[in-house]
Amino acid sequence: MAELFDKNRNYVLGDPELEIIGSREKLAQWRHRNLGPAHYRLGRKIIYNGADINAWAQSCRVEPGKSGGK
């Protein structure tokens, strides 16, 4: 799979690239429910690593025609 995010970069809330996976509010909901990509919490700052986002996106991949949706 082509990588959606630069695996060597960290992304913080407010970076426009994060909008591809969800709004700031949606990401907050996922963090509260322990869903979505892995992240770091440093004080009040939330940081997403590009490699973690790519791994999460790959786990969400759906292959049409396969039973179970994955």
N, C-alpha and C positions, 0 to 999 in steps of 0.2 A: 504494500500500500504506500502511496505517496504520503509523505508527512505533511500534515496540515500546519504544524507549528515547528519553528526552529528548535531542535532538541537541545541546543546549547544556550538557549535564552530563557530568562525568567520573565514572567508576565505578571503585572500587578493590576488590581482592579482599576478600571478607567482606561486601560489600554484598549484601543478600538479592535484589536485582533480577537479579543475575548468574546466580542459580540457574536462571533460565528457559532459559539456553543451555547450562548444564552445571555440574557440581560443581567445586569448587576443584581437585580432583585432575584432572578431565577438562581443565580449562583449562590446567593445568600440562603435561599430556601434549601438548596441541595446540601450546603455545608451544615445547616441545622439538622437535616435528616440523615447525615452521613452518606450522601449520594454524590454523584459527579466525580470529577477528577481529583486526585490527591493534591493537597495543598499544604503550604506552610503558613503558620500564624506567628508573626513576629510583632508582639505588642498588638496594635490594632491593624497592622498591615497584613494583607492576605497576598501570598505569592504563589503562583502556579509555575511549575517547571514545564517547559515545552515537551520534554520526553514523557512526563507523566500525563499530559493532556493527550499526546499521540497514543499512548498505551490505552487510556480510557476510551478514546474515540474508536480504536480498533476493537475493543471489547463490546462496543455498541453496534458493530457492523451486522447488518441483516442481509442474508443471502436469500433472495426470492426463490421459491420452489423447494426449499429445504424444510422438513417438518420441524416444528418447534420454533420457527422464526430465525434461527441462527445457523 
